[in-house]
């Protein structure tokens, strides 16, 4: 059974930093394209950042560029999101997502989410 477990969320003041982690189990982690999504109450999930299987290609939402850094460690089955210069609009539940296709069939895996609150 595939499990993705996020950690590292919390309450931080504007301008502060947090590092989110996502631990994967039950799957060959290096086969997954990994994503971080954010969901604000009452709205849909938005893609914050993603990283390819090898960790050498990344993408960021405009709101995250220059402030967030996504990375992965395939040997540790772990995904990270370093968030710096946090703003109140970064507040939300952050979800770890893993995606791959197997024989043309898409597989989509989600963690339970971790709350990030940016407030003074």
N, C-alpha and C positions, 0 to 999 in steps of 0.2 A: 504494500500500500504506500502510495506516494504521500509524503508529508512535507509541507513547507511551513516553517515556524519563524515568524518575525520577532525581533526584540530590539530594544534600544530607544523606543519612543519615550516621551515624557513631556514635561513642562519646561520651557526654556524662554528666556527673555529675548526680545528682538535684538538682533546682532549676534546672538549666540550660535552655538554649534551642537549638532547631534550626529551620531553615527548609528545608522540602522543596520541590522544584520538579518540575514535570512538563512536558516539552516535547512538543508534538504536531506531527505532520506527516502529509501525505497525506490530510487531511480538513479540511473547513471547520469550524474549531474552535468557532465560535459556534453551531453546530447541536447540539452535545453538552451534555447534562447531565453534570457532572463529579463524581466521587466519590473520596474517599480511603478505602481499606480497610486494615485491619491484620490480619496473621496471626501468631499465636503458634505455635511448633512443636507439632505434635500436635493443633492445633485448626483449625477452619474460619475463613474470613475474616469479619471483622466490619466493618460500616460505621462509620467514624469521623466523616465529615462529607461533606456534598454541597452543591453550589451550582448554581443554575439557569443557563440559557444566557446570561442578561444580567448575572449577577453580583449581582443585587439581592435574592436570596432564598437563605438558607443554613440548614442544619440540622446539629446536632451530636449525637453520642452523649452520654449523660449523663456519661460518664467524661471527655469532652473539653470540655464546656461551661465557659466562663470561663477556659480555659487555651489552647485552640487557636483559630486564626483561618484560615478558608479564604478564598481570593480567586482571581481569575482576571484575565488580561489578554488579551482576545480579539485585540487588535492584534498581540500577540507570540505568540499561540498557546500560552499558558502558564497553568499552574495552580500554585497555591502552598498550602502549609500551614505557618503559623507556629505552632510548638509551644513554649510557655513553661511554666515551673514543672514541668518534666518529672519523672515518677515512674518507679520501677522497673517498674511495671505497664504503662508505655507501650512497653516493649521489644517489638520484633517487626519483621516485614518489612512495609513500607508500600507499597501498590500504588495506582497511579493508574488510574482507570477512567473511560471515556467511554461514554455510552449515548445512543442516539436510536432513533426508529422511522422507517423509510422505507417509505411505502406500506403501513403496518401491520406491516412486518417489523422485528423488533427487531435492532439492531446493538450489539454489546457489545465494547468494545476494552479491552485490558489492557496495562499496562507490565510490565517484568520485575521490578520491586520494588526497594526500597532498604532496607537493614538499619538499624534504629535500636536502639541499645543504651544503656540508662540504668543506669549502675552507678558506684559509688564505687571 
